[in-house]
């Protein structure tokens, strides 16, 4: 055998050793991969999806942190001034008529009512700036604008108005609910007209 014959034989053997499989073999391998994928258990994916869902539900259900008393006081003072500048009685930040019993029953689990005869006039719920997760009701009493903030007793924290505020703040606990009132004059008489609904 001469050198060219050896080179040709080596070349043929290498080509045969590294030749791609026939087209039918590719089809068989592809079908096997798809069949194996179909047989793989789906529970790891379902478990991962369930874990993501549970984490999302826990994060959604966790109550928002309650601001501290100074933060609440600043939020409430800003909301009061915003309501006055927007038109306290039916302005752009005053929601529709107030069903006090339903409103407080939903937010705090304790329905409230006004005593009779009441001289407090409820204008609507405040729908403007943040009130720190509290329900705020815009009202009038004796010709004075009053903002009533309703807080569940379990989330109550001593509230402080910002230093230099010209507003007055009063507090009254009624069972499961704590009421705060902000006004330009002392609002204790306003809070005295609220009671728990039977």
JOFENDA-V794496 format. One record per pair of residues at least 24 apart in sequence whose C-alpha atoms are under 10 Angstrom apart, sorted by sequence separation. I is the first residue (numbers start at 1). J is the second residue. D is the distance in whole Angstrom. If there is no record, write none. Layout:
i	j	d
I	J	D
I	J	D
//
This chain:
i	j	d
98	122	7
100	124	10
120	144	10
121	145	10
122	146	9
123	147	10
125	149	10
152	176	6
153	177	5
154	178	9
97	122	8
98	123	7
99	124	9
100	125	10
121	146	10
122	147	10
151	176	9
152	177	5
153	178	6
97	123	7
98	124	5
99	125	10
107	133	10
108	134	10
120	146	9
122	148	10
151	177	6
152	178	6
153	179	9
96	123	8
97	124	5
98	125	7
107	134	8
108	135	9
150	177	7
151	178	5
152	179	9
95	123	8
96	124	5
97	125	8
107	135	7
150	178	6
151	179	6
94	123	7
95	124	5
96	125	7
149	178	8
150	179	5
151	180	8
94	124	5
95	125	5
96	126	9
149	179	6
150	180	7
93	124	9
94	125	6
95	126	6
96	127	10
104	135	8
148	179	7
149	180	5
150	181	9
89	121	10
91	123	10
93	125	8
94	126	5
95	127	6
103	135	8
148	180	6
149	181	6
89	122	9
90	123	7
91	124	10
93	126	6
94	127	6
95	128	9
147	180	8
148	181	4
149	182	8
89	123	6
90	124	7
92	126	9
93	127	5
94	128	8
103	137	10
146	180	10
147	181	6
148	182	7
88	123	8
89	124	8
90	125	10
91	126	10
92	127	8
93	128	5
146	181	6
147	182	5
148	183	9
88	124	9
90	126	10
91	127	10
92	128	8
93	129	8
146	182	6
147	183	7
100	137	9
145	182	9
146	183	5
88	126	9
145	183	6
146	184	8
98	137	8
144	183	7
145	184	8
146	185	9
148	187	9
98	138	9
144	184	7
145	185	9
146	186	10
147	187	9
144	185	8
146	187	7
86	128	9
94	136	10
95	137	9
108	150	8
110	152	9
139	181	10
141	183	10
145	187	10
148	190	9
83	126	8
94	137	8
95	138	9
107	150	8
108	151	7
109	152	8
136	179	10
138	181	10
140	183	10
144	187	9
147	190	10
148	191	8
82	126	10
83	127	9
94	138	7
107	151	8
108	152	5
135	179	10
136	180	9
137	181	9
138	182	10
139	183	10
146	190	8
83	128	7
93	138	10
94	139	10
107	152	7
108	153	8
136	181	9
146	191	10
80	126	9
82	128	7
83	129	9
104	150	7
108	154	9
141	187	9
79	126	8
82	129	8
103	150	10
104	151	9
108	155	10
142	189	10
79	127	9
80	128	10
90	138	9
104	152	9
141	189	9
142	190	9
79	128	7
80	129	9
89	138	8
141	190	7
78	128	10
79	129	6
88	138	7
89	139	8
140	190	9
78	129	8
79	130	7
80	131	10
88	139	8
89	140	8
139	190	9
78	130	9
79	131	7
88	140	9
76	129	9
78	131	9
75	129	8
76	130	8
77	131	9
84	138	10
75	130	7
76	131	6
83	138	8
75	131	6
76	132	8
80	136	10
89	145	9
74	131	9
75	132	7
79	136	9
88	145	7
72	130	9
73	131	9
74	132	10
76	134	9
80	138	9
88	146	9
72	131	7
73	132	9
88	147	9
71	131	10
72	132	6
76	136	9
71	132	8
72	133	9
84	145	8
72	134	9
83	145	9
84	146	10
112	174	9
84	147	10
67	131	10
68	132	9
83	147	9
110	174	9
67	132	6
80	145	9
110	175	8
111	176	9
112	177	9
66	132	7
67	133	9
80	146	8
81	147	10
110	176	6
111	177	9
65	132	9
66	133	7
80	147	6
109	176	7
110	177	6
64	132	9
65	133	9
66	134	9
79	147	9
80	148	10
108	176	7
109	177	8
64	133	8
108	177	6
120	189	9
121	190	10
63	133	10
77	147	9
107	177	9
108	178	9
119	189	10
120	190	7
76	147	8
105	176	10
119	190	8
120	191	9
76	148	10
104	176	10
105	177	10
118	190	9
76	149	8
104	177	8
120	193	7
118	192	10
119	193	8
120	194	9
118	193	6
114	190	10
117	193	9
118	194	9
114	191	9
115	192	9
116	193	8
114	192	9
115	193	5
116	194	10
114	193	6
115	194	6
113	193	9
114	194	5
115	195	6
113	194	6
114	195	6
115	196	9
112	194	7
113	195	5
114	196	8
115	197	9
76	159	10
77	160	10
112	195	6
113	196	6
114	197	8
76	160	10
77	161	7
78	162	10
111	195	9
112	196	5
113	197	5
72	157	9
73	158	9
74	159	9
76	161	8
77	162	8
111	196	6
112	197	5
113	198	9
72	158	9
73	159	6
74	160	8
75	161	9
76	162	10
81	167	10
110	196	7
111	197	5
112	198	9
69	156	9
70	157	10
72	159	6
73	160	5
74	161	6
75	162	9
80	167	9
110	197	8
111	198	8
67	155	10
68	156	9
69	157	6
70	158	8
71	159	8
72	160	8
73	161	4
74	162	6
77	165	8
110	198	10
66	155	7
67	156	10
68	157	7
69	158	5
70	159	6
71	160	8
72	161	8
73	162	6
74	163	9
77	166	9
65	155	9
66	156	9
67	157	9
68	158	8
69	159	4
70	160	5
71	161	9
72	162	10
73	163	10
77	167	7
66	157	9
68	159	8
69	160	6
70	161	7
71	162	9
74	165	9
77	168	10
67	159	10
68	160	9
69	161	8
70	162	7
73	165	10
77	169	10
104	196	10
105	197	9
70	163	10
76	169	10
100	194	10
101	196	8
73	169	9
101	197	7
100	197	9
101	198	10
80	182	7
81	183	10
80	183	8
76	180	10
80	184	10
76	181	10
77	182	8
76	182	8
77	183	9
73	182	10
//
